[in-house]
């Protein structure tokens, strides 16, 4: 199966572990890139960009241009895949956190009739209904349920 993993950059180590596990199971897996173009056009680590972005003001054009590129690139990966795996770990004192980008990717996957796997439980967030509405398959941490 072709799988795109969706989730926060904060979970990089966990997502790389998931990717490796899924590949050992025979799946083809895509994740977000490890680098993006910095302000001067030279590549920077995605974690560094994440920190810059969270401190950026609304009119820092290069920051939001990179964000738009990243969103489109990941949407293309969702379209390529047979399914997405949402790596929803604990963040911001929320069990199974799902952020805005990941919610958008889930919506796209639902629209494109892709399977949506949720690694952990559905989080208690103001948009819990939207998460439940895209009918994710909850794995409770068990990747062997991906079929």
Secondary structure, DSSP 8 states (H G I E B T S, - for coil): -EEEEE--GGGHHHHHHHHHHHHHTT-EEE---SEEE-TTSSEEEHHHHHHHHHH--TT-HHHHHHHHHHHHHHHHHHHH-SEEEE----BTTBTT---HHHHHHHHHHHHTT-EEEESS-----TTHHHHHHTT-EE-TT-GGG--
